[in-house]
Amino acid sequence: MRSWENSLPQMAKILRDADLKEDTHVLLVYKLPRVSGKSMDR
């Protein structure tokens, strides 16, 4: 989860620098790994 949180600022910078049109929409999909017996709250 931490790697996902750390990558969001970099992804935001890339999108800002891409000079996209104002009405462009971006969808990010993230699939959490299946972990048995561990809490995902960490």
DSSP file (Angstrom, degrees, kcal/mol; ACC not computed):
  #  RESIDUE AA STRUCTURE BP1 BP2  ACC     N-H-->O    O-->H-N    N-H-->O    O-->H-N    TCO  KAPPA ALPHA  PHI   PSI    X-CA   Y-CA   Z-CA
    1    1 A M     >        0   0    0      0, 0.0     4,-2.2     0, 0.0     5,-0.2   0.000 360.0 360.0 360.0 -38.0    0.0    0.0    0.0
    2    2 A R  H  >  +     0   0    0      1,-0.2     4,-2.6     2,-0.2     5,-0.2   0.884 360.0  54.8 -63.7 -37.9    2.8    2.4    0.8
    3    3 A S  H  > S+     0   0    0      1,-0.2     4,-1.5     2,-0.2    -1,-0.2   0.884 107.8  50.7 -63.3 -36.3    4.3    2.0   -2.7
    4    4 A W  H  > S+     0   0    0      2,-0.2     4,-1.1     1,-0.2    -2,-0.2   0.931 111.3  47.3 -64.5 -46.1    1.0    3.0   -4.1
    5    5 A E  H  < S+     0   0    0     -4,-2.2     3,-0.3     1,-0.2    -2,-0.2   0.880 112.3  50.4 -63.3 -38.2    0.8    6.1   -1.9
    6    6 A N  H  X S+     0   0    0     -4,-2.6     4,-0.5     1,-0.2    -1,-0.2   0.792 108.8  52.1 -71.4 -27.2    4.4    7.0   -2.8
    7    7 A S  H  X S+     0   0    0     -4,-1.5     4,-2.4    -5,-0.2    -1,-0.2   0.709  90.7  77.2 -83.4 -19.6    3.8    6.7   -6.5
    8    8 A L  H  X S+     0   0    0     -4,-1.1     4,-2.6    -3,-0.3     5,-0.2   0.904  92.1  50.4 -60.5 -44.2    0.7    9.0   -6.6
    9    9 A P  H  > S+     0   0    0      0, 0.0     4,-2.0     0, 0.0    -1,-0.2   0.904 112.0  48.8 -61.2 -37.9    2.7   12.3   -6.4
   10   10 A Q  H  X S+     0   0    0     -4,-0.5     4,-2.2     2,-0.2    -2,-0.2   0.911 111.2  49.5 -66.7 -41.1    4.9   11.1   -9.2
   11   11 A M  H  X S+     0   0    0     -4,-2.4     4,-2.3     1,-0.2    -1,-0.2   0.898 109.4  52.4 -64.2 -40.1    1.9   10.1  -11.4
   12   12 A A  H  X S+     0   0    0     -4,-2.6     4,-2.4     1,-0.2    -1,-0.2   0.903 108.7  50.5 -62.2 -41.1    0.3   13.5  -10.7
   13   13 A K  H  X S+     0   0    0     -4,-2.0     4,-2.6     2,-0.2    -2,-0.2   0.919 109.6  50.5 -62.9 -43.7    3.5   15.3  -11.8
   14   14 A I  H  X S+     0   0    0     -4,-2.2     4,-1.0     1,-0.2    -2,-0.2   0.917 111.8  47.6 -60.1 -44.0    3.6   13.2  -15.1
   15   15 A L  H  <>S+     0   0    0     -4,-2.3     5,-0.6     2,-0.2     4,-0.3   0.891 112.2  49.0 -67.3 -39.1   -0.1   14.1  -15.8
   16   16 A R  H ><5S+     0   0    0     -4,-2.4     3,-1.2     1,-0.2    -2,-0.2   0.922 112.3  48.5 -64.0 -43.0    0.5   17.8  -15.1
   17   17 A D  H 3<5S+     0   0    0     -4,-2.6    -1,-0.2     1,-0.2    -2,-0.2   0.663  95.6  74.4 -71.8 -16.1    3.6   17.9  -17.3
   18   18 A A  T 3<5S-     0   0    0     -4,-1.0    -1,-0.2    -3,-0.3    -2,-0.2   0.612  95.2-136.7 -74.6 -11.2    1.7   16.1  -20.1
   19   19 A D  T < 5 -     0   0    0     -3,-1.2    -3,-0.1    -4,-0.3    -2,-0.1   0.933  34.6-176.5  55.1  50.8   -0.3   19.3  -20.9
   20   20 A L      < -     0   0    0     -5,-0.6    -1,-0.1     1,-0.1    -5,-0.0  -0.374  32.8 -90.7 -75.5 156.3   -3.6   17.4  -21.3
   21   21 A K    >   -     0   0    0      1,-0.1     3,-1.8    -2,-0.1    -1,-0.1  -0.293  38.2-112.3 -62.8 154.0   -6.7   19.2  -22.3
   22   22 A E  T 3  S+     0   0    0      1,-0.3    -1,-0.1    -3,-0.1    -2,-0.1   0.793 115.6  50.8 -61.9 -30.2   -8.8   20.5  -19.5
   23   23 A D  T 3  S+     0   0    0      2,-0.1     2,-0.3     0, 0.0    -1,-0.3   0.203  82.0 122.8 -95.8  16.7  -11.7   18.1  -20.1
   24   24 A T    <   -     0   0    0     -3,-1.8     2,-0.4     2,-0.0    -4,-0.0  -0.598  47.5-155.1 -78.9 137.6   -9.4   15.0  -20.1
   25   25 A H        -     0   0    0     -2,-0.3     2,-0.4     2,-0.0    -2,-0.1  -0.915   4.9-162.2-113.8 141.3  -10.2   12.3  -17.6
   26   26 A V        -     0   0    0     -2,-0.4     2,-0.5     2,-0.0   -11,-0.0  -0.984   0.9-161.4-125.1 133.3   -7.7    9.8  -16.3
   27   27 A L        -     0   0    0     -2,-0.4     2,-0.5     2,-0.0    -2,-0.0  -0.964   3.1-164.7-116.4 124.5   -8.6    6.5  -14.6
   28   28 A L        -     0   0    0     -2,-0.5     2,-0.5     2,-0.0    -2,-0.0  -0.924   4.9-161.9-107.6 131.4   -6.1    4.7  -12.5
   29   29 A V        -     0   0    0     -2,-0.5     2,-0.4     2,-0.0    -2,-0.0  -0.947   7.9-177.2-115.2 131.2   -6.8    1.1  -11.5
   30   30 A Y        -     0   0    0     -2,-0.5     2,-0.6     2,-0.0    -2,-0.0  -0.992  11.5-156.8-130.3 125.8   -5.0   -0.6   -8.7
   31   31 A K        -     0   0    0     -2,-0.4    -2,-0.0     0, 0.0     0, 0.0  -0.901  15.9-139.5-104.8 117.7   -5.4   -4.2   -7.8
   32   32 A L        -     0   0    0     -2,-0.6     2,-0.1     1,-0.1    -2,-0.0  -0.499  27.1-109.1 -72.2 141.6   -4.6   -5.0   -4.2
   33   33 A P        -     0   0    0      0, 0.0     2,-0.7     0, 0.0    -1,-0.1  -0.384  30.0-111.1 -69.4 149.7   -2.8   -8.3   -3.7
   34   34 A R        +     0   0    0     -2,-0.1     2,-0.5     2,-0.0     0, 0.0  -0.740  42.7 176.6 -82.8 118.2   -4.6  -11.2   -2.1
   35   35 A V        -     0   0    0     -2,-0.7     3,-0.5     3,-0.1     2,-0.4  -0.981  17.5-148.4-126.7 120.5   -3.1  -11.8    1.3
   36   36 A S  S    S+     0   0    0     -2,-0.5     3,-0.1     1,-0.2    -2,-0.0  -0.723  77.3   4.8 -91.1 136.4   -4.5  -14.3    3.6
   37   37 A G  S    S+     0   0    0     -2,-0.4     2,-0.4     1,-0.2    -1,-0.2   0.534 104.1 105.1  76.6   6.9   -4.3  -13.8    7.4
   38   38 A K        -     0   0    0     -3,-0.5     2,-0.3     2,-0.0    -1,-0.2  -0.934  69.8-120.6-121.3 145.6   -2.7  -10.3    7.2
   39   39 A S    >   -     0   0    0     -2,-0.4     3,-0.5     1,-0.1    -3,-0.0  -0.633   9.2-154.8 -80.3 137.1   -4.4   -7.0    7.9
   40   40 A M  T 3  S+     0   0    0     -2,-0.3    -1,-0.1     1,-0.2    -2,-0.0   0.353  78.5  89.6 -90.5   5.3   -4.3   -4.5    5.0
   41   41 A D  T 3         0   0    0      1,-0.2    -1,-0.2   -40,-0.0    -2,-0.0   0.531 360.0 360.0 -79.6  -5.1   -4.6   -1.6    7.4
   42   42 A R    <         0   0    0     -3,-0.5    -1,-0.2     0, 0.0    -2,-0.1   0.473 360.0 360.0 -77.1 360.0   -0.8   -1.3    7.8
